[in-house]
Amino acid sequence: MSPRHRTRRDWRRWNGIALTAATIVATVWLATTNQLLLYIHPRYIVFTVIMAAFGLVFLVASFVPRSRHGHDHDHETQDEASASSGLRRWITASATIVTAAIALALVIVPPATLTSATADQREINSTNVLDTPQSADAVAPAGASERFTVRDWASLLRQTSDPVFYSGKPADVVGFVTPDPDDPENVFYVSRFIITCCAVDAQPIGVPVYLPDWTSSFHKDDWVQVTGGFETNPSAASAQPIALVPTSTKTVQQPDEPYLY
């Protein structure tokens, strides 16, 4: 095998090793810093870390010298065919650069949660996950409703718009602000994203809040905690028949686990 062909083969080998190492480092870093939750469902984290460990084993094994006897002619023929394709080399180099850049960005650039910009592209409360029945008995115990999440309330609001049902059931929810497209001056959603597998399939859900002139105190994408009770929506423009009328609304820090599952 000529030195030039050997150099090309070695370059491809080290290229693969470098990309594998970058992917493993990025995965382990995100897992140890608890940021892998921003990309995948918690139930897949252990599996992902285990796969990264297997990848590390294979990475170490790739450094073991391999015998070339009996294969030089075949490799040389393959290398010559590969070298004749400039397009293939260009694609390989481009893929290497893109993959390395992504892996490096995952480590250096702090990951960000999905925002109202994504929610605007996907209809709020359109996910079938909210079709799971919520029994009225679930909120019967005193104070039980205050422990309900945005997901719980969004599911109930999808099932019934009877204001009597919500009487005496106070809410205390945390989410980010997404303006109501029908009445953005007076109504906003306390929103969260539901993830079933990874951030790619995230679906926005939310609880409508009636708070006239809310833009004077809060901004789009602010994380807020809203407490209050549900009533017939005072907004004539909003399509939501029931809204949370707050007794307290305040800005809070983004939770460590911003998504719901």
Secondary structure, DSSP 8 states (H G I E B T S, - for coil): --HHHHHHHHHHHHHHHHHHHHHHHHHHHHHHTT-GGGTB-GGGHHHHHHHHHHHHHHHHHTTS----TTTHHHHHHHHHHHHT-HHHHHHHHHHHHHHHHHHHHHHHS------HHHHHHS-TT--GGGGS---GGGG-STTGGGG--HHHHHHHHHH---HHHHTT--EEEEEEEEE-SS-TTTEEEEEEEE-SSBGGG-EEEEEEEE-TTGGGT--TT-EEEEEEEEEE---SS-S-SEEEEEEEEEE----SS-SB-
